[in-house]
Amino acid sequence: MTRVASLYLPQLAIERLRRDERLRMAERNPTRSNAPPDRARAAPRFPEPVDDNPGACSVPRGGGWRPGARWAQDKGTTAAIDTLPAHQRPTMRELGRRSEPAAAVFRSLRSDDGGGGGSIVPVPPMWGARPTILIARTGQREIVTAACPIALDLGLAIGMAAAHARALVTDLDVLDAAPAADAAWLARLALHAARHWTPSAAVSGSDGIWLDLTGASHLFGGEARFAARLRGFLKRLGVSARVAIAGTPGAAHALARYGGSDVLVLPEGREGEALAPLPLAALRLAPEALAAAARFGIERVADLYAMPRAPLARRLGRAAVERLDQARGFVPEPIAPVVLFDIPCAERRLLEPIGTAEAIEQVIADLLADLTGMLERDGHGLRSAVLTCERVDAAKQVVTVGTARATRDAAHLLRLFRLRIDRIEPGLGIEAMTLAAPAVERLAPVALGAALGGEPRAPDLAPLVDQLAGRAGEGALFRLRGLESDVPERAIGRAGPLAKPGGWPAWPRPVRMLARPERLSAVVALLPDHPPRRFAWRGRSYAVVAGDGPERIHGEWWRRAGEMWAVRDYFRVEAESGERFWLFRRGDAIEDNTGDLSWYMHGVFG
């Protein structure tokens, strides 16, 4: 089931300019205060006292005291406030004395204020803002390309001449359009969406983007919650938005712009029903097709449903039929997603097919020389490389190598590929080879100060690790790292062969731990705090001559309810034959719900 979200930004051009202007003003005046200028200049600045023992307070601030409580203790501050004129003194609420009654937030207007006997006059959301339009030069004319809601309410329209707009509205804010900056902003938004929200995103025109939600909406609590979170994110950026989610990109695009709702989630399979009442412009038809449809009296999308396809294609063009089928889901509409980064790639087209190992190795060497040159210019190092060999019979052979550390050493990479050339089946011959680096990292210069000072440098194990991984497999080499858990089998995990693990517990742990604790039999032990004196494990009996413990470990109740009262008592014991074991008893031998007092082997020392 395909689900596509269309994000429509109706006021992107104007809101982006306003946002950029606010950012520029904030950069020019970083210490700008919201207080009036006269009040800001006249108000004295008091030093912030430091309290060694602030104590508890309902409104902690600074050292733990609210400002009123600190100032009340300072007689000099109180005297300084009393010397100020009455109109310059801080209000009681500013001093932190919260017992003073505050003015009512909602107060009914008097009858002589136009309140209509206490009714509240609604204030428009953009009260005080000037009507704004954006203009662009087309030939010798200046055309309106965008208009704010206030300008649209005053009768201005997109496509109108700028001189006509100035004549209709005198107090008009006219700005130059910047379509390139708007497109760059949309591209950045699509990249952000592809990184954080959806697997793929694409720019749809100059006022929105498409988001592929197939299989991803459950990560956000459903499609409706995703749409609400998306609008909230854009609202924080100062951009108004509408979101429509449907089964096809065309239907989502049409409903976002002509659906009449800020958030619209269309159930699966109802695209035709939802598109029927919309105007014909919702199908993204060319102006010529819209003009032809107007001559024939076609106004709504539903008017096209009953028309035969051949006459419809002659009158409106084949593109109109294709758009209709794409919106209803009869014909697929692929979208070109944005690419997070350009994958470095080198390619060779061969004049004659090759099939020997020596020839393949030579071409790989040439490809590596080209690829490492690209990576060096970009300051990157390769972490994985994919070699694709195209055979004469159109079949492809793919070989992949990886590195433990970013590198641009072509000789080392060639050695890794040489280990896997035998996996390539040339068949009748290879006519093209492509080498790509889908995973790269920043590769900074390495400081050589230790080597120049005469101190020996630590050997680089990355080439050795890569060659061993090429022979034994990528999963054969690893290191152990500590995890945040008290349960021993959960406290150890795998890490990369070159990682520097940390966080090991201070308690002694065995060199070898069993994957699953194995139960012991014939255990003789004195309860509750003594190690066993004798036990049997894997068909052999052991007599204990020394022991240490217990180390008590409780269960992790937040993982499973069954571990709420679970207890393990671990002991280190030494047998007569010299072996040293790490074993534990389930339960504390006092409470029955802590364990059944069975014994288990968990590890071996030495």
Buried (B, 14 or more C-beta within 10 A) or exposed (E): EBBBBBBBBBBBBBBBBBBEEEEEEEEEEEEEEEEEEEEEEEBEEBEEEEBEEBEEEEEEBEBBBBBBBBBBEEEEBEEEBEEEEEEBBBEBBEBBBEEEEEEEEEEEBEEEEEBEEEEEEEEEEEEEEEBBBBBBEEEEEBBBBBBBBBBEEBEBEEEBBBEEBBEBBEEBBBBEBBEEEBEEBBBEBBBBBBEEBBEBBBBBEBBBBBBBBBEBBEEBEEBBEBBBBBBEBBEEEEBBBBBBBBBBBBBBBBBBBBBEEBBBBBEEEEBBEBBEEBEBBBBBBEEEBBEBBEEEEBEBBBBBEEBEEEEBBEBBBEBBBBBBBBBBBEBEBEBEBBEEEEEBBBEBEBEEBBBEEEBBEEBBBEBBEBBBBBBEEBEBBBBEBBBBBBBBEEEEBEBEBBBBBBBBBBEBBBBBBBBEBEEBEBBEBBBBBBBBBBBBBEBEEEEEEEEEEEEEEEEEEBBEBBBBBBEEEBEEBEEEBBEEBBBBEEBBEEBBBBEEBEEEEEEEBBEEBBEEBEEBEEBEBEEEEEBBBEBEBEEEEBEBEEBEBBBEBBBBEEEEEEBEBBBBBBBBBBBEEEEBBBBBBBBBBEEEEBBEBEBBBBBBBE
